[in-house]
């Protein structure tokens, strides 16, 4: 690659200086391991301030760990978990949710990555019938894998459907901050207050080094989670270095600053490429992802200079992700490059 910053993934970005500073400050002397330290306590209190005092929080290493702990805590092996066919738990976790929970994933085809009650209702049958996997959890992603964002009322409708059938609603919030900025809401408004039961709270894609959190809005679901976390190798001995990152992230509003910037860069990229004849944007640019169809022969040429992924090879659909450290210069340089290639 000619350019060090590409558009492949917000996972590829570095660490925000405030996060590194917080980790360095935590790196002083000894502290009790496995979460018995002051940083973990402070971070936990910040989550409770954000979501409510009865919230239960478990820090883990990564998003897959957060998802499998969330789903394991809310299900039994005879349950099914309903998700979009593009969901991370379906496509990008190497079968970990199914292996760890023993549950059957039921993927639902959607055009924009968002589940709707009418999509799910055909799968809500066989309750009490021992030959049929029992529907147990609806899992949604916010923002979705296609860069779209659920509105609060859409989440409420899914929560009502789940609860009417004795099910739980899980939210994979790997890009939760980007969704919050897009909705102009605080985290609680479109999670707990909208009926979500368990949240995988992400930060790695928004300037953190590592670490996510499993957040329970129904404390009774968290009774066995500490054991599941240990069995899943998600219990950090030096947890203070995960927890310390959440202190500036939540306490100083860093999440909002970073996500506001990455969302703005995605909108700038959208504006840049909409003016290029022959490029088709395929999804609403709600958060920090732009999906577009371009001539297939240009993809490898562009990738030599700016790293990004092909989303759908059959359609020549690509995905361009922006990050907290994406610059306007990155956007304009890439836009000019694409414009030049399209003219050839």
C-alpha positions in Angstrom: 0.0 0.0 0.0 1.1 3.5 -0.8 -1.0 5.1 2.0 -0.6 3.9 5.6 -4.2 4.6 6.4 -6.7 2.7 4.4 -10.5 2.0 4.5 -10.5 -1.7 5.3 -11.6 -1.6 8.9 -11.8 0.6 12.0 -9.9 -2.3 13.6 -6.9 -1.3 11.6 -6.6 2.1 13.2 -4.2 2.8 16.1 -4.9 3.7 19.7 -6.1 7.1 20.8 -3.4 8.9 22.8 -5.8 9.4 25.7 -6.3 5.6 25.9 -2.5 5.0 25.9 -2.1 7.6 28.6 -4.8 5.9 30.7 -3.1 2.6 30.4 0.3 4.1 31.2 -1.2 5.7 34.4 -2.6 2.3 35.4 0.9 0.8 34.9 2.1 1.9 38.3 3.1 -0.6 40.9 1.1 -3.6 41.8 -2.7 -4.1 41.8 -5.0 -7.0 42.6 -5.6 -9.1 39.5 -8.7 -10.4 37.9 -10.7 -7.2 38.4 -10.0 -6.5 42.1 -8.4 -3.2 41.3 -9.5 0.5 41.5 -9.6 1.0 37.7 -12.1 -1.8 37.2 -14.2 -0.5 40.0 -14.1 3.0 38.5 -15.0 1.8 35.1 -17.8 -0.4 36.4 -19.3 2.7 38.2 -19.1 4.6 34.9 -21.1 1.9 33.2 -23.7 2.0 36.1 -23.9 5.8 35.7 -24.5 5.3 32.0 -27.0 2.5 32.2 -28.4 2.2 35.8 -27.2 1.1 39.2 -28.5 -2.4 38.9 -26.4 -3.0 35.7 -24.0 -5.9 35.8 -20.7 -5.5 33.8 -18.1 -8.0 32.8 -15.0 -7.0 31.0 -13.6 -9.2 28.3 -10.8 -9.2 25.7 -12.7 -8.9 22.4 -16.0 -8.7 20.6 -16.4 -12.4 20.0 -15.9 -13.0 23.7 -18.5 -10.5 24.5 -21.0 -12.0 22.1 -20.5 -15.6 23.3 -20.7 -14.7 26.9 -23.9 -12.6 26.3 -25.6 -15.4 24.4 -24.4 -18.2 26.7 -25.8 -16.3 29.7 -29.2 -15.9 28.0 -29.6 -19.4 26.5 -29.5 -23.1 26.9 -28.2 -25.5 24.3 -31.7 -26.4 23.1 -32.4 -22.8 22.2 -32.1 -21.1 18.8 -30.7 -17.6 18.3 -32.2 -15.5 15.5 -29.9 -13.0 13.7 -29.4 -11.3 10.4 -27.6 -13.4 7.8 -24.9 -10.7 7.8 -24.5 -10.7 11.6 -21.0 -11.0 13.0 -22.0 -14.0 15.1 -23.1 -15.8 11.9 -20.4 -14.8 9.4 -17.2 -13.8 11.3 -16.8 -15.7 14.5 -15.8 -19.1 13.2 -18.8 -20.8 14.7 -17.8 -19.7 18.2 -21.4 -18.8 19.3 -22.7 -22.2 18.2 -19.7 -24.1 19.7 -19.8 -22.2 23.0 -23.6 -22.1 23.5 -24.6 -25.3 21.7 -27.5 -23.3 20.2 -28.7 -23.2 16.6 -28.2 -19.9 14.8 -31.1 -19.0 12.5 -29.9 -16.4 9.9 -32.5 -14.2 8.4 -32.0 -12.5 5.0 -32.2 -8.7 5.0 -31.5 -6.1 2.5 -29.9 -3.6 4.9 -28.6 -5.7 7.8 -31.6 -4.8 10.0 -34.1 -7.4 11.4 -37.8 -6.5 11.6 -40.6 -8.3 13.4 -42.1 -9.6 10.2 -38.8 -11.2 9.3 -38.7 -13.1 12.6 -42.3 -14.2 13.1 -42.0 -17.2 10.7 -39.3 -18.6 12.9 -41.3 -18.3 16.1 -42.9 -21.7 16.3 -42.4 -25.0 17.9 -42.5 -23.6 21.5 -42.8 -26.5 23.9 -42.2 -29.1 21.2 -39.2 -31.2 22.1 -38.2 -32.0 18.5 -37.7 -28.3 17.7 -35.0 -25.9 18.8 -36.7 -23.5 21.2 -36.4 -19.8 20.1 -34.5 -18.1 22.8 -32.7 -15.0 21.7 -33.0 -12.4 19.0 -29.5 -10.9 18.3 -29.1 -7.6 16.5 -26.1 -5.5 15.6 -25.9 -1.7 16.2 -24.6 -0.3 13.9 -25.2 -3.2 11.5 -22.6 -4.9 9.4 -24.0 -2.9 6.4 -23.4 0.4 8.2 -27.1 1.0 8.9 -28.5 2.1 12.2 -31.6 0.8 14.0 -33.9 3.6 15.2 -35.1 3.4 18.8 -38.6 2.4 17.8 -37.3 -0.4 15.6 -35.4 -1.8 18.6 -38.5 -1.4 20.8 -40.6 -3.4 18.3 -38.0 -6.3 18.3 -37.8 -6.2 22.1 -41.6 -6.4 22.4 -41.7 -9.3 20.0 -39.0 -11.1 21.9 -40.5 -10.6 25.3 -44.0 -11.6 24.1 -42.5 -15.0 23.4 -40.4 -15.3 26.5 -37.2 -14.5 24.6 -34.3 -12.1 25.2 -33.0 -9.3 23.0 -29.2 -9.2 22.6 -27.4 -6.3 21.0 -23.9 -6.6 19.4 -22.6 -3.1 20.0 -19.2 -3.3 18.4 -19.9 0.1 16.8 -22.3 1.3 19.4 -20.7 4.7 19.7 -21.1 5.4 16.0 -24.8 4.5 16.3 -25.2 6.8 19.3 -23.8 9.7 17.4 -25.9 8.9 14.3 -29.1 8.8 16.5 -28.0 11.8 18.7 -28.8 9.8 21.8 -27.0 8.6 24.9 -26.3 4.9 25.1 -29.2 4.0 27.5 -31.9 5.6 25.3 -31.6 3.0 22.5 -30.5 0.0 24.5 -31.9 -0.5 28.0 -34.8 2.0 27.6 -35.7 0.4 24.3 -35.9 -3.1 25.8 -32.5 -4.6 25.2 -31.7 -7.3 27.8 -27.9 -7.8 27.1 -25.4 -5.6 25.4 -22.0 -6.4 24.0 -20.4 -3.0 24.4 -17.5 -2.3 22.0 -14.6 0.2 22.1 -11.8 -1.4 20.1 -13.2 -0.1 16.8 -13.4 3.4 18.2 -9.9 4.2 19.5 -9.4 1.6 22.3 -6.5 -0.8 22.2 -8.4 -3.9 23.3 -11.3 -5.0 25.4 -15.1 -4.9 25.4 -17.8 -5.3 28.0 -20.8 -7.5 28.5 -23.5 -5.3 30.0 -26.6 -7.0 31.6 -29.8 -5.0 32.1 -31.4 -8.1 33.7 -29.1 -8.9 36.6 -30.6 -12.4 37.0 -29.1 -13.4 33.7 -25.6 -12.7 35.0 -25.7 -15.2 37.8 -23.3 -17.7 36.1 -21.5 -15.4 33.8 -18.3 -15.2 35.9 -17.9 -18.9 35.4 -18.6 -18.8 31.7 -16.1 -16.0 31.3 -13.4 -18.0 33.0 -14.1 -21.1 30.9 -14.1 -19.0 27.7 -10.6 -17.7 28.5 -12.0 -14.1 28.7 -11.0 -13.4 32.3 -8.0 -11.1 32.2 -5.5 -11.5 35.0 -4.3 -7.9 34.5 -7.8 -6.5 34.0 -6.8 -3.0 35.0 -5.4 -2.4 31.6 -8.7 -3.2 29.9 -10.8 -1.3 32.5 -8.5 1.7 32.6 -9.3 2.4 28.9 -13.0 2.9 29.7 -12.3 5.7 32.1 -11.5 8.3 29.5 -13.7 6.6 27.0 -16.8 7.0 29.1 -15.8 9.5 31.7 -14.3 12.1 29.4 -16.6 11.6 26.4 -13.9 10.3 24.2 -16.3 7.8 22.7 -18.4 10.6 21.3 -15.5 12.7 20.0 -14.0 9.7 18.2 -17.3 8.4 16.7 -18.4 11.9 15.7 -15.2 12.2 13.7 -15.4 8.8 12.0 -19.0 9.3 11.1 -18.3 12.7 9.6 -15.4 11.2 7.6 -17.8 8.6 6.2 -20.3 11.3 5.1 -17.4 13.2 3.5 -16.4 10.1 1.7 -20.0 9.6 0.6 -20.1 13.2 -0.8 -16.8 12.7 -2.5 -17.8 9.5 -4.4 -21.4 10.5 -5.2 -20.0 13.0 -7.6 -18.1 10.2 -9.5 -20.1 8.9 -12.5 -20.3 5.1 -12.5 -20.1 4.6 -8.7 -23.3 3.3 -7.0 -23.7 3.6 -3.2 -25.7 0.7 -2.1 -26.6 1.4 1.6 -27.5 4.5 3.6 -24.4 6.0 5.2 -25.7 6.1 8.8 -22.5 5.4 10.7 -18.9 5.0 9.6 -19.2 2.7 6.6 -19.7 3.3 2.9 -20.8 0.4 0.7 -20.5 0.9 -3.1 -20.4 -0.9 -6.4 -17.5 0.0 -8.7 -16.0 -1.6 -11.8 -14.4 -4.9 -10.8 -11.2 -4.3 -12.6 -10.5 -1.2 -10.6 -10.7 -2.9 -7.2 -7.2 -4.5 -7.2 -5.7 -1.3 -8.6 -7.2 0.8 -5.8 -6.3 -1.7 -3.2 -2.6 -1.3 -4.1 -2.8 2.2 -2.8 -5.6 2.1 -0.2 -6.3 -1.1 1.6 -10.0 -2.1 1.7 -12.2 -5.2 1.4 -14.5 -6.5 -1.3 -17.9 -7.1 0.3 -19.7 -9.0 -2.5 -17.4 -10.2 -5.3 -20.3 -11.1 -7.5 -21.6 -7.6 -7.5 -18.2 -5.8 -7.2 -19.5 -4.3 -4.0 -16.8 -2.9 -1.7 -16.8 -1.6 1.9 -15.0 1.5 2.9 -14.7 2.1 6.7 -13.5 5.3 8.3 -11.9 5.6 11.7 -11.2 8.1 14.5 -7.9 8.9 12.8 -9.1 9.2 9.2 -8.2 12.6 7.8 -10.0 14.8 5.2 -6.8 14.5 3.2 -7.2 10.7 3.2 -10.8 11.1 1.8 -9.9 13.6 -0.9 -6.8 11.7 -2.0 -8.8 8.5 -2.3 -11.7 10.3 -4.1 -9.3 11.8 -6.6 -7.7 8.4 -7.2 -11.0 6.7 -7.8 -12.1 9.6 -10.1 -8.9 9.2 -12.2 -9.3 5.4 -12.4 -13.0 5.7 -13.5 -12.0 8.0 -16.4 -9.6 5.5 -17.9 
